[in-house]
Amino acid sequence: MGLFSKPSSGKPAPPKSSGSPKTPAKADVRPLAVSARELAAKAGPRPAEPREPVRADESITGASLIEWSQPQAIEVAQANPGLCAVLENAALLFASGQAANARTLLEQGVAEDHDARQSPLAWLALFDLLQRAGDRAAFDQFAVQYSVQFERSSPAWEDQRARAADAAKSAMAGGFIAITGRLAAESGQQLEGLRRAVARKLPHARLDLGGITGYDAAGALLLAGALADARRARLALSLERAEKLRAALDASVKAGRDGGEGAWLLSLELLQWVHDQSTFDDRAVEYAIAFEMSPPSWEPPPQPRPAAERDDAAPGGETAPAAEAVVLRGVITGSATPQIAKLLDFAHGRHVVPIDMTEVDRIDFVCAGALLNAVNRVEGQRRSVQIFGATPIIRALLLLIGLSPRHFVKKPA
């Protein structure tokens, strides 16, 4: 049953009860001669040699961070709780964008397949897909069956609007905003966190610029405008790892007018945020000459308060740890180089690396392998990776590809 056939265990199949309830119609998918587990083992990434994670002063160019050549088998732990052939196949179907087929397979599985019926994770994955489909009636019907099967309460139906609000709140947890990848017009969505911080006058907000790999004129103007808004609002914003971006902007400025007005304005803006008035004054004069326009005025933002004076400081002058994590969002497919680079860069200097997958709608099979490679690389440097917020169907795929159950933790309150 399903997209991939489960290898025969050599045991006779349990007899079917003649009094079993009517089950949904079976999906019209032809079984292949390989199981999902075998497919995951064959297609998995080769473990990378332990290396230091990408630093802020390193460029991310060339081939993908994922080493797909000469693939070696991944050992998919047989003890992974709840994994069974039906769930594995459904996870692969969903990863490839076939949510309806994955749902049908799980509906059939919990009704007909012994292993699926005994797997809490298979049921939770089914509830996940029913929630995504907005099928409250089917959700409630299977919730009753789940309670009978496991003698416990079933998951509650979640209002999608409330879930979206929780996701937005999670993105701003601790006032940490990170911008990654190439800075362009499409980066506006990443700047939403900064705009929310300005609107809410969030204290102790932090903007991480270390994940920016390049920029164009539109992107530079976009970030310069957002920073100017924050500065005029007197937001006590701390810029983190801006050195690499400042160096790239300095190189553009040396080209004069050809460097682009966006690069000039962003450079002047960053100088205000680091309170470098001497360099700002010189560059402002050069800007006026190059573009025959009045430069921005020197109006620096407030200096961040020392940690010992901050409201969130712990006794003894130490800053209480902020709830921060690398946040992944949306549908992530392929090698996902910007997201993986973001993870590796975020991991630098941390003993525990939390990954927030609350806002991930779907992750495909290739990207799951890329994430596994990154996790192995981070933990090869004696760091610990924790994943929270992954929905059950996504968690099933990540377990199948080789991540350990210990990587999944409860979402922080």
C-alpha positions in Angstrom: 0.0 0.0 0.0 1.3 3.5 -0.7 3.9 4.9 -2.9 6.7 2.7 -1.8 6.3 -1.0 -0.8 7.6 -2.1 2.6 10.2 -4.9 2.4 8.8 -8.2 3.5 9.7 -9.1 7.0 9.1 -12.8 6.4 6.3 -12.9 8.9 2.7 -13.8 7.9 0.4 -10.8 7.7 -2.1 -10.6 10.6 -5.6 -11.8 9.6 -8.1 -9.0 8.8 -11.2 -8.8 11.0 -14.4 -9.3 9.1 -16.1 -6.8 11.4 -13.7 -3.9 10.7 -15.4 -0.6 9.7 -15.4 0.6 6.2 -12.2 2.4 5.2 -11.6 5.3 2.8 -10.9 4.5 -0.8 -7.3 3.6 -1.5 -5.0 6.0 -3.3 -4.3 5.1 -6.8 -0.6 5.0 -6.6 1.6 2.2 -7.9 4.0 0.7 -5.4 7.7 0.7 -6.2 10.3 -2.0 -5.5 12.0 0.1 -2.8 10.8 1.3 0.6 10.9 4.9 1.8 13.6 3.9 4.3 15.8 2.5 1.6 15.3 5.5 -0.5 16.3 7.8 2.4 19.4 5.7 3.0 20.5 5.7 -0.6 19.9 9.4 -1.3 21.2 10.8 2.0 24.1 13.2 2.1 27.6 12.0 2.9 28.7 13.2 6.4 31.0 16.2 5.9 34.4 16.4 7.5 34.2 18.4 10.8 34.9 22.0 10.0 34.3 25.3 11.7 30.9 26.8 10.7 30.8 29.6 8.2 32.1 32.8 9.8 30.9 36.3 9.2 34.1 37.1 7.3 33.8 34.1 5.0 32.1 34.3 1.6 29.5 31.7 0.6 30.2 30.9 -3.0 30.7 28.1 -5.4 29.2 24.6 -5.0 26.4 23.8 -2.6 27.3 23.2 1.0 25.7 19.8 0.6 28.0 17.0 -0.6 25.8 14.7 -2.7 28.6 13.0 -4.6 29.5 9.4 -3.6 26.4 9.1 -1.4 26.7 6.8 1.6 23.9 5.1 3.5 22.3 6.9 6.4 21.5 4.8 9.3 17.9 5.4 10.0 17.4 4.4 13.6 15.0 1.6 14.0 14.1 3.0 17.4 12.7 6.2 16.0 9.4 6.5 17.9 6.4 6.0 15.7 8.0 5.6 12.3 6.4 3.0 10.1 6.3 2.3 6.4 2.9 4.1 5.9 4.2 7.2 7.7 7.5 7.2 5.9 5.8 7.0 2.5 3.3 9.7 3.5 6.2 12.0 4.7 7.9 11.6 1.3 4.6 12.3 -0.6 4.0 15.5 1.5 7.7 16.5 1.0 7.2 16.3 -2.8 4.0 18.5 -2.6 1.4 15.7 -2.7 -0.4 16.6 0.5 -3.7 15.0 -0.7 -2.1 11.7 -1.4 -0.2 11.7 1.8 -3.5 12.3 3.7 -5.2 9.4 1.9 -2.4 7.1 2.7 -2.4 8.0 6.4 -6.2 7.6 6.5 -5.9 4.2 5.0 -3.0 3.3 7.3 -4.6 4.1 10.6 -7.6 2.1 9.5 -5.9 -1.0 7.9 -2.2 -1.1 8.8 -1.2 -2.5 12.2 2.0 -0.5 12.6 0.4 2.7 11.5 -2.6 2.2 13.8 -0.1 1.7 16.7 2.0 4.7 15.9 1.0 8.0 17.7 3.2 10.0 15.3 1.3 8.6 12.3 -2.0 9.8 13.8 -0.5 13.2 14.7 0.8 13.5 11.1 -2.7 12.8 9.9 -4.1 15.5 12.2 -1.5 17.8 10.8 -2.6 17.2 7.2 -6.3 17.5 8.2 -5.6 20.8 9.9 -3.7 22.1 6.9 -6.7 21.1 4.7 -9.1 22.9 7.0 -11.2 19.7 7.3 -12.7 20.1 10.7 -15.3 17.3 10.3 -12.7 14.7 9.4 -10.4 15.9 12.2 -13.1 15.5 14.8 -14.0 12.0 13.4 -10.4 10.8 13.7 -10.0 12.5 17.0 -12.6 10.1 18.5 -10.8 7.1 17.0 -7.5 8.4 18.4 -8.9 8.7 21.9 -10.3 5.1 21.8 -7.0 3.8 20.3 -4.6 5.4 22.8 -7.0 6.1 25.8 -5.9 9.8 25.8 -7.1 13.1 24.6 -6.6 13.9 21.0 -4.9 17.1 19.7 -7.1 20.1 19.7 -8.1 21.9 16.5 -6.1 25.1 16.1 -7.5 28.3 14.7 -5.3 29.2 11.7 -5.4 32.9 12.5 -4.2 32.3 16.0 -1.5 30.0 14.7 -0.3 32.8 12.4 -0.2 35.3 15.3 1.8 32.9 17.4 4.3 32.4 14.6 4.7 36.2 14.2 5.2 36.4 18.0 7.8 33.6 17.8 9.7 35.5 15.1 10.2 38.4 17.4 11.0 36.4 20.5 13.8 38.1 22.4 13.8 41.1 19.9 16.3 39.2 17.6 16.1 40.0 13.9 18.4 38.4 11.4 18.8 39.3 7.7 20.4 36.6 5.5 21.2 36.0 1.8 21.5 38.7 -0.8 20.0 42.0 0.2 17.6 42.9 -2.6 14.0 44.2 -3.1 12.7 40.8 -2.0 14.3 41.3 1.4 11.4 43.4 2.6 9.8 40.4 4.3 12.9 39.8 6.4 12.8 43.5 7.5 9.2 43.0 8.9 10.7 42.1 12.2 12.6 45.3 12.4 9.5 47.3 11.5 7.5 45.6 14.2 10.3 46.3 16.7 10.0 50.0 15.7 6.2 50.1 16.0 6.3 48.4 19.4 9.3 50.3 20.6 10.8 47.0 21.6 13.6 47.5 24.1 17.0 45.8 23.5 16.2 44.8 19.9 19.1 43.3 18.0 19.7 43.2 14.3 22.1 40.5 13.0 23.7 41.5 9.6 26.3 38.7 9.5 24.3 36.5 7.2 24.1 39.0 4.3 26.1 37.6 1.3 25.7 40.6 -1.0 23.4 43.5 -2.0 22.0 45.4 -4.9 21.0 49.1 -5.1 17.3 48.3 -4.2 18.2 46.2 -1.3 20.7 48.7 0.1 18.1 51.5 -0.1 15.6 49.2 1.6 17.8 48.5 4.6 19.0 52.1 4.8 15.4 53.3 5.0 14.4 50.8 7.7 17.4 51.7 9.8 16.7 55.4 9.3 13.1 54.8 10.5 14.4 53.0 13.6 17.0 55.7 14.3 14.4 58.5 14.0 12.1 56.5 16.4 15.0 56.5 18.9 15.0 52.7 19.0 17.8 51.3 21.1 18.8 48.8 18.5 22.1 46.9 18.6 23.7 46.0 15.3 25.5 42.7 15.4 28.2 41.4 13.0 28.0 44.4 10.6 31.7 44.4 9.8 31.5 42.3 6.6 28.7 44.4 5.2 30.5 47.7 6.1 33.7 46.5 4.4 31.7 45.7 1.2 30.0 49.1 1.3 33.4 50.8 1.7 34.6 49.1 -1.5 31.5 50.4 -3.3 32.0 53.9 -2.0 35.5 53.9 -3.3 34.0 53.6 -6.8 32.4 57.0 -6.3 29.1 57.6 -8.1 29.4 54.3 -9.8 29.2 52.6 -6.4 25.4 53.4 -6.4 23.5 55.8 -4.2 22.0 52.9 -2.2 25.5 51.7 -1.1 26.4 55.3 -0.1 23.3 55.9 1.9 23.5 52.5 3.7 27.1 53.1 4.5 26.3 56.6 6.0 23.4 55.0 8.0 25.6 52.3 9.5 28.2 54.9 10.5 25.5 56.6 12.5 24.6 53.4 14.2 28.2 52.8 15.3 28.6 56.5 16.3 31.5 57.1 14.0 31.0 60.8 13.4 34.5 61.6 12.1 34.2 59.0 9.2 30.6 60.0 8.7 31.4 63.7 8.2 34.1 62.9 5.6 31.9 60.5 3.7 29.0 62.9 3.8 31.1 65.5 2.0 32.2 62.9 -0.5 28.5 62.0 -1.1 27.5 65.6 -1.7 30.3 65.9 -4.3 29.6 62.6 -6.0 25.8 63.0 -6.3 25.4 66.8 -6.0 22.9 66.3 -3.3 22.7 67.2 0.4 23.9 64.3 2.6 21.9 63.0 5.5 22.3 64.9 8.8 24.3 63.6 11.7 21.5 62.4 14.0 22.8 59.2 15.7 20.5 56.8 17.6 20.8 56.4 21.4 23.7 54.4 22.6 22.7 50.9 23.8 22.7 50.8 27.6 25.4 48.6 29.2 24.2 45.1 30.1 24.5 45.8 33.9 22.0 48.7 33.6 19.5 46.9 31.4 16.1 45.9 32.8 16.7 42.3 31.6 20.0 42.0 33.4 20.3 39.2 35.9 21.7 39.7 39.5 25.4 40.3 39.5 25.3 42.4 36.3 25.0 39.4 33.9 22.4 39.7 31.1 19.6 37.2 31.3 19.7 34.9 28.3 17.3 36.0 25.5 15.0 33.4 23.8 16.7 33.3 20.4 16.9 30.8 17.6 17.6 30.6 14.0 14.1 30.9 12.3 13.3 29.0 9.1 10.1 29.9 7.2 7.9 28.9 4.3 8.4 26.2 1.8 12.1 25.2 1.7 13.3 23.2 -1.2 16.5 22.1 -2.9 19.9 22.7 -1.3 18.6 25.8 0.5 22.0 27.4 0.6 20.9 30.7 2.2 19.0 29.0 5.0 21.8 26.5 5.7 24.3 29.3 5.7 22.1 31.2 8.1 22.1 28.2 10.4 25.9 27.6 10.2 26.6 31.3 10.8 24.2 31.5 13.7 25.8 28.5 15.3 29.2 30.2 15.6 30.0 30.9 19.2 27.0 29.1 20.7 27.0 25.8 22.6 23.3 25.2 22.0 21.8 26.0 18.6 18.0 26.2 18.6 16.1 26.0 15.2 12.6 27.4 15.1 10.6 25.6 12.4 7.2 26.9 13.6 6.7 28.8 10.3 8.0 26.1 8.0 5.1 25.0 5.7 7.0 22.2 3.9 10.5 21.0 3.5 11.4 18.7 0.6 13.6 15.6 0.6 16.7 17.3 -0.8 16.5 20.1 1.8 16.0 17.6 4.6 19.3 16.0 3.6 20.9 19.5 3.5 19.6 20.2 7.0 20.9 16.8 8.3 24.4 17.6 6.8 24.3 21.0 8.5 23.3 19.5 11.9 26.1 17.0 11.7 28.5 19.7 10.8 27.5 21.8 13.8 27.5 18.9 16.2 30.9 17.9 14.9 32.1 21.1 16.6 30.8 19.9 19.9 27.6 21.9 19.8 24.1 20.8 20.4 21.2 21.4 18.0 17.6 21.6 19.2 14.6 21.8 16.8 11.2 23.0 17.9 8.0 23.9 16.2 8.3 21.3 13.4 4.8 19.8 12.6 4.4 16.0 12.9 4.5 15.4 9.1 7.7 17.4 8.8 9.2 15.8 11.9 8.5 12.3 10.4 10.5 13.3 7.3 13.4 14.5 9.4 13.4 11.4 11.5 13.4 9.3 8.3 16.3 11.2 6.7 18.4 10.5 9.9 17.9 13.1 12.5 17.6 11.8 16.0 14.5 12.0 18.3 16.7 13.9 20.8 16.9 16.8 18.4 13.2 17.6 18.8 12.3 19.6 21.9 9.1 21.3 23.1 8.6 24.8 21.9 9.7 27.4 24.5 6.9 29.1 26.3 
